[in-house]
Amino acid sequence: MSWRTWSGYRVPLRGVTVRNNEGGDGGTRPVIEVRDVSFRLNGVQVLDRVSFTVKRGDFYALIGPNGGGKTTLLKIILGLLVPEEGTVAVLGQPPERARSRIGYVPQFRTFDFSYPITAREMVLLGRLSRARQIWARYTPADREAADRVLGRLEMADLADRPLSRLSGGEQQRAILARALVGDPEILVLDEPTVYIDAPTEVQFYDLLEDLKKDLTILLVSHDIGVISRHVTRVACLNRTLYTHDSPEITEDMVEAAYHCPVDLIAHGIPHRVLRDHPGKGGA
């Protein structure tokens, strides 16, 4: 896949579109179904009657400001939190029962890469959900699966390298490999590129582009410009969900979520910035 470089000009947000792919089963059965979900944390309304569906084969992106409830919503979909109101079904089951069929890439900052394990040992942790006993040893099948996914992510030569000696992009691929080694049907990613540089980010999204041939992907991101080239559906979340259930990122949808005007600016790599508020200083 090629990457087009844009430099130094303003791109209108309206009309930025992404491809629409309903998946191999025609997209008739939702893989993830969220209905009227509300959630409070310490008395603060974090989510308010959020509803959306993810179809098989989708690459679905959730964008929105910090504190808008994106990570909370992912945790509800994963069965780590229980909604105050509403229902969630994952692969037709309650989230906690479908958890083993989901690969999860949490935020990069949640990891301690000084921990003394190798890339292969990191990936093998993703097989623990298959263990029948808490202290069971990894099987030959586990090790074969780890080596196979490391090879697919072009990390076979780094398998025995300590995590602390990997670059930021290599560490992120190790996290992704851990999520993939359990052969999930759904891949959920929370801000996967926030701590890596722009060229590595492009490579990471190219990798997801290849993976979406086999997986349904749900991604949280701030980067409208980059994701618009890859995702098939997009929604904005800021306590309430804003979407036209289409592959178009519209200005009204984003402004409703961010509560201020938004432009798409490109300087080498597309990214999002906010315009000045009327009567105020810079963003």
C-alpha positions as MATLAB code, in Angstrom:
seq = 'MSWRTWSGYRVPLRGVTVRNNEGGDGGTRPVIEVRDVSFRLNGVQVLDRVSFTVKRGDFYALIGPNGGGKTTLLKIILGLLVPEEGTVAVLGQPPERARSRIGYVPQFRTFDFSYPITAREMVLLGRLSRARQIWARYTPADREAADRVLGRLEMADLADRPLSRLSGGEQQRAILARALVGDPEILVLDEPTVYIDAPTEVQFYDLLEDLKKDLTILLVSHDIGVISRHVTRVACLNRTLYTHDSPEITEDMVEAAYHCPVDLIAHGIPHRVLRDHPGKGGA';
ca = [
       0.000    0.000    0.000;
       1.290    3.486   -0.865;
       1.075    6.528    1.386;
       0.379    9.976   -0.084;
       2.324   12.835    1.508;
       0.448   16.104    2.002;
       2.362   19.255    2.907;
       1.376   22.582    4.344;
      -2.170   23.193    3.159;
      -5.652   23.215    4.673;
      -7.948   20.319    3.778;
     -11.713   20.770    4.297;
     -13.061   18.286    6.821;
     -16.349   17.857    4.991;
     -16.114   15.157    2.398;
     -13.223   13.206    3.959;
     -14.405    9.661    3.335;
     -13.322    6.146    4.091;
     -14.004    2.937    2.301;
     -17.088    0.890    3.080;
     -16.630   -2.873    3.428;
     -19.420   -4.881    4.934;
     -17.317   -7.998    5.419;
     -17.581  -11.552    4.176;
     -21.004  -12.346    5.652;
     -22.676   -9.292    4.168;
     -22.598   -7.478    7.487;
     -26.058   -8.748    8.469;
     -25.155   -9.839   11.999;
     -23.556   -7.346   14.392;
     -20.276   -8.472   15.918;
     -20.625   -5.818   18.620;
     -24.011   -4.352   19.548;
     -24.285   -1.501   22.059;
     -27.779   -0.322   22.975;
     -28.595    2.756   25.106;
     -25.550    2.324   27.339;
     -25.090    4.831   30.175;
     -22.349    4.843   32.801;
     -21.435    7.041   35.763;
     -18.110    7.224   37.577;
     -18.063    8.840   41.007;
     -21.345   10.511   40.213;
     -20.142   11.952   36.886;
     -21.996   10.985   33.716;
     -19.339    9.416   31.477;
     -21.617    7.793   28.864;
     -25.170    8.841   28.064;
     -27.414    6.464   26.070;
     -24.712    5.356   23.639;
     -25.828    3.057   20.811;
     -23.928    1.662   17.825;
     -23.163   -1.604   16.046;
     -19.987   -3.025   14.562;
     -20.434   -5.463   11.685;
     -18.187   -8.331   10.722;
     -15.317   -7.055    8.617;
     -15.612   -3.468    9.838;
     -12.640   -1.315   10.734;
     -14.613    0.944   13.092;
     -13.028    4.047   14.614;
     -14.130    5.971   17.699;
     -12.754    9.503   17.839;
     -13.348   12.276   20.349;
     -11.743   14.496   22.982;
      -9.892   13.310   26.078;
     -12.333   12.441   28.852;
     -15.119   11.770   26.347;
     -15.656    8.177   27.531;
     -13.880    6.240   24.779;
     -11.748    4.041   27.042;
     -14.690    3.496   29.394;
     -16.799    2.293   26.469;
     -14.062   -0.128   25.389;
     -13.891   -1.542   28.924;
     -17.648   -2.117   28.891;
     -17.372   -3.917   25.536;
     -14.582   -6.055   27.011;
     -16.708   -6.915   30.047;
     -14.344   -5.150   32.449;
     -17.051   -2.647   33.468;
     -20.804   -3.101   33.752;
     -23.055   -0.387   32.299;
     -25.466    1.402   34.593;
     -28.127    1.190   31.893;
     -28.403   -0.456   28.503;
     -27.101   -3.678   26.984;
     -23.983   -4.900   25.190;
     -23.599   -8.052   23.107;
     -20.321   -9.282   21.637;
     -20.550  -12.077   19.068;
     -24.084  -12.636   20.334;
     -22.958  -13.150   23.929;
     -22.511  -11.086   27.098;
     -19.101   -9.374   26.908;
     -17.516  -11.390   29.719;
     -18.292  -14.651   27.895;
     -16.838  -13.435   24.594;
     -13.642  -12.005   26.084;
     -11.441  -14.888   24.923;
     -12.445  -14.134   21.315;
     -11.192  -10.541   21.522;
      -7.616   -9.329   21.158;
      -7.040   -6.165   23.187;
      -4.305   -3.555   22.734;
      -4.530   -1.148   25.696;
      -2.926    2.274   25.827;
       0.850    2.164   25.389;
       1.534    3.999   28.658;
       0.012    1.149   30.699;
       3.057   -1.068   30.030;
       6.349   -1.207   31.942;
       8.882   -2.075   29.271;
      11.679   -2.330   31.799;
      10.184   -5.642   32.961;
      12.829   -8.320   32.262;
      11.123  -10.459   29.615;
      11.747  -10.984   25.918;
       9.449  -10.140   23.031;
       8.498  -13.818   22.695;
       7.655  -14.078   26.399;
       5.529  -10.954   26.078;
       3.587  -12.479   23.201;
       3.105  -15.787   25.031;
       1.182  -13.930   27.746;
      -1.622  -13.678   25.201;
      -2.080  -17.470   25.384;
      -2.862  -17.499   29.110;
      -6.602  -17.252   28.477;
      -6.390  -20.698   26.869;
      -4.712  -22.318   29.870;
      -6.872  -24.790   31.791;
      -4.936  -24.276   35.010;
      -3.488  -21.104   36.495;
       0.060  -22.497   36.685;
      -0.059  -24.516   33.459;
       3.055  -24.381   31.293;
       2.997  -23.123   27.743;
       2.407  -25.918   25.252;
       4.276  -26.500   21.988;
       1.153  -25.138   20.242;
       1.441  -21.942   22.288;
       5.068  -21.480   21.291;
       4.306  -22.213   17.631;
       1.500  -19.648   17.702;
       3.803  -17.028   19.243;
       6.514  -17.614   16.636;
       3.935  -17.538   13.842;
       2.493  -14.150   14.844;
       5.968  -12.704   15.463;
       6.857  -13.736   11.928;
       3.725  -12.159   10.502;
       4.588   -8.868   12.222;
       8.207   -9.087   10.972;
       9.606   -9.586   14.480;
      11.002  -13.099   14.199;
      14.573  -11.784   14.478;
      13.625   -9.857   17.636;
      11.862  -12.690   19.462;
      14.618  -13.187   22.049;
      15.418   -9.502   22.535;
      14.431   -7.939   25.904;
      11.501   -5.530   25.729;
      13.669   -2.718   27.055;
      15.942   -3.008   23.998;
      13.142   -2.684   21.446;
      12.317    0.593   19.733;
       8.948    2.236   20.374;
       7.510    0.840   17.158;
       8.858   -2.642   17.926;
       7.371   -2.517   21.427;
       4.006   -1.579   19.936;
       4.189   -4.508   17.525;
       4.985   -6.804   20.464;
       1.818   -5.567   22.202;
      -0.154   -6.172   19.008;
       1.348   -9.647   18.660;
       0.245  -10.474   22.215;
      -3.313   -9.502   21.244;
      -3.215  -11.596   18.069;
      -1.612  -14.772   19.392;
      -4.933  -16.046   20.788;
      -6.477  -16.057   17.268;
      -9.194  -13.497   18.101;
     -12.168  -12.652   15.909;
     -12.188   -9.015   17.054;
      -9.232   -6.695   17.606;
      -9.799   -3.751   19.989;
      -7.166   -1.004   20.167;
      -7.069    1.993   22.525;
      -4.921    4.871   21.179;
      -2.311    2.450   19.777;
      -0.069    5.071   18.135;
      -0.079    7.933   20.622;
       3.568    7.449   21.735;
       5.216    6.524   18.445;
       6.598    8.805   15.743;
       4.800    9.667   12.495;
       6.667    7.263   10.138;
       6.157    4.382   12.589;
       2.489    5.334   12.873;
       2.089    5.036    9.109;
       3.688    1.577    9.189;
       1.423    0.534   12.049;
      -1.740    1.511   10.165;
      -0.461   -0.263    7.059;
      -0.142   -3.355    9.249;
      -3.734   -2.959   10.487;
      -4.802   -2.561    6.852;
      -3.440   -6.053    6.220;
      -4.931   -7.508    9.413;
      -8.436   -6.247    8.675;
      -8.686   -8.852    5.905;
      -9.125  -11.448    8.656;
     -10.429   -9.482   11.657;
     -13.089   -7.048   12.758;
     -11.292   -4.030   14.230;
     -12.532   -1.440   16.744;
     -10.084    1.426   17.247;
      -9.985    4.480   19.516;
      -7.932    7.338   18.104;
      -7.558   11.121   18.060;
      -5.995   11.193   14.609;
      -8.765   11.890   12.111;
      -6.415   12.472    9.209;
      -4.628    9.120    9.374;
      -7.559    6.873   10.265;
      -9.746    8.279    7.488;
      -7.572    6.425    4.967;
      -8.166    3.061    6.584;
     -11.409    2.733    8.546;
     -14.773    1.704    7.120;
     -16.975    3.366    9.765;
     -16.408    6.197   12.198;
     -18.192    7.791   15.160;
     -17.402   10.674   17.508;
     -17.828   10.099   21.240;
     -18.041   12.781   23.900;
     -20.354   11.241   26.494;
     -22.917   10.933   23.679;
     -22.185    9.192   20.383;
     -22.379   11.201   17.154;
     -22.475    9.290   13.874;
     -24.303    9.148   10.564;
     -23.576    5.398   10.390;
     -21.650    6.023    7.195;
     -18.017    6.106    6.092;
     -17.921    9.917    6.071;
     -16.361   12.148    8.709;
     -18.558   15.244    8.520;
     -17.860   18.644   10.016;
     -21.143   18.790   11.931;
     -20.536   15.371   13.488;
     -17.068   16.288   14.752;
     -18.030   19.773   15.922;
     -20.957   18.297   17.872;
     -18.513   16.018   19.713;
     -15.722   18.543   20.284;
     -18.099   21.475   20.935;
     -15.959   23.795   18.836;
     -15.003   24.202   15.148;
     -12.521   21.690   13.792;
     -10.249   21.795   10.736;
      -8.122   19.047    9.257;
      -4.559   20.300    8.821;
      -1.799   18.408    7.047;
       1.925   18.939    7.537;
       3.579   15.883    6.004;
       1.191   13.540    7.820;
      -2.507   14.439    8.247;
      -3.612   15.228   11.784;
      -6.286   17.113   13.693;
      -6.158   20.550   15.251;
      -8.851   22.896   16.574;
      -9.582   26.311   15.147;
      -9.799   29.368   17.389;
     -13.043   29.782   19.288;
     -14.973   32.925   18.334;
     -13.840   35.821   20.522;
     -11.030   33.806   22.147;
      -7.339   33.257   21.662;
      -5.601   30.312   20.104;
      -6.770   26.734   20.447;
];
